[in-house]
Amino acid sequence: MKFVQTDKAPSAIGPYSQAVIANGMVYTSGQIALTAEGVMLENDVVLQTKQVLVNLQAVLEAAGSSMDNVVKTTIFIHSMDDFATINEIYEEAFGAHKPARATVAVKTLPKNALVEIDAVALVQ
């Protein structure tokens, strides 16, 4: 097992790793809309979703993977009213690649984020 850490994504805000590699797979922790410097973006679902996906990509790349190798994601959102907007941005980030996915509405996310995404991917 190998722990992944990159300064191109925000540091963990708790006792966990950005990702863990095991048996040829990378398991990312949930990414929220913190910049790599740890600044939370404003309360805008478009900006937050784009930052979450930038963070996710950075962690995957640090693990020797990529968005094209993602097998499954889980999306946690503050409001299902934002589902369509998040879906459009998500589709732009993944293009023709369509990993399995679950989307769940939750009451509260860390730092009052509007969206959080984690992923499981193959390591190249």
C-alpha positions in Angstrom: 0.0 0.0 0.0 1.3 3.5 -0.9 -0.1 6.8 0.3 -0.4 9.6 -2.2 0.3 13.3 -1.5 0.6 16.2 -4.0 0.9 19.9 -3.5 -1.2 20.4 -6.7 -4.3 19.6 -4.7 -5.3 20.7 -1.2 -3.8 18.9 1.8 -6.1 16.6 3.8 -8.0 18.6 6.4 -8.2 15.6 8.7 -6.4 12.4 9.6 -6.5 10.8 6.1 -4.5 10.7 2.8 -5.3 12.4 -0.5 -5.3 8.9 -1.9 -4.1 5.3 -1.3 -2.8 2.9 -4.0 -3.4 -0.8 -3.4 -3.4 -3.7 -5.8 -3.1 -1.6 -8.9 -6.0 0.7 -7.9 -6.1 4.2 -6.5 -8.7 5.2 -4.0 -9.0 9.0 -3.7 -10.4 10.8 -0.7 -13.3 13.1 -1.4 -12.3 16.4 -3.0 -14.0 19.6 -2.2 -13.6 23.1 -3.6 -10.4 24.0 -1.8 -7.6 25.4 -3.9 -4.2 23.8 -3.6 -3.3 26.6 -1.1 -6.3 25.6 1.1 -8.6 28.5 0.2 -12.3 27.5 -0.1 -14.0 28.9 -3.2 -17.2 31.0 -3.0 -20.6 29.5 -2.7 -21.1 28.9 -6.4 -21.8 25.3 -7.6 -20.2 25.9 -11.0 -16.9 27.2 -9.6 -16.9 24.6 -6.9 -17.5 21.7 -9.2 -14.8 22.7 -11.6 -12.3 23.1 -8.7 -13.3 19.7 -7.3 -12.5 18.1 -10.6 -9.2 19.9 -10.9 -8.3 18.6 -7.5 -9.4 15.1 -8.4 -7.3 15.1 -11.6 -4.2 16.3 -9.7 -4.5 13.5 -7.1 -5.1 10.9 -9.8 -2.1 12.1 -11.7 0.1 12.1 -8.6 -1.0 8.4 -8.1 0.1 7.5 -11.7 -3.5 7.5 -13.0 -5.9 9.8 -14.9 -9.5 10.7 -15.4 -9.5 8.2 -18.2 -8.7 5.4 -15.8 -11.5 6.1 -13.3 -13.7 3.1 -12.7 -16.2 4.6 -10.3 -17.0 8.0 -8.7 -19.2 9.0 -5.9 -20.7 12.5 -5.9 -22.0 14.1 -2.8 -24.1 17.2 -3.3 -25.7 19.7 -1.0 -28.9 20.0 -3.2 -30.4 17.8 -5.9 -31.4 21.2 -7.5 -27.8 21.4 -8.6 -27.7 17.9 -10.2 -28.1 19.0 -13.8 -25.4 21.7 -13.5 -22.9 19.4 -11.8 -23.7 16.7 -14.4 -22.8 19.0 -17.3 -19.4 20.0 -15.7 -18.7 16.4 -14.8 -19.4 15.3 -18.4 -17.0 17.9 -19.7 -14.3 16.7 -17.4 -14.7 13.0 -18.3 -15.6 13.4 -22.0 -16.5 10.1 -23.7 -15.3 8.2 -20.6 -18.2 7.1 -18.5 -17.2 5.6 -15.2 -19.8 4.0 -12.9 -21.2 6.6 -10.5 -23.4 7.2 -7.5 -24.8 10.6 -6.6 -26.1 11.3 -3.2 -27.6 14.5 -1.7 -26.3 15.1 1.8 -27.2 17.6 4.5 -23.7 19.1 5.1 -20.3 18.7 3.5 -16.9 19.7 5.0 -16.4 23.5 5.0 -20.0 23.8 3.8 -19.0 22.8 0.3 -21.7 22.3 -2.3 -20.1 19.3 -3.9 -17.6 16.6 -3.1 -16.3 13.8 -5.4 -14.2 10.8 -4.8 -12.9 8.2 -7.2 -11.6 4.7 -7.7 -9.2 4.3 -10.7 -6.7 2.0 -12.3 -3.1 2.9 -11.8 -1.2 3.0 -15.1 
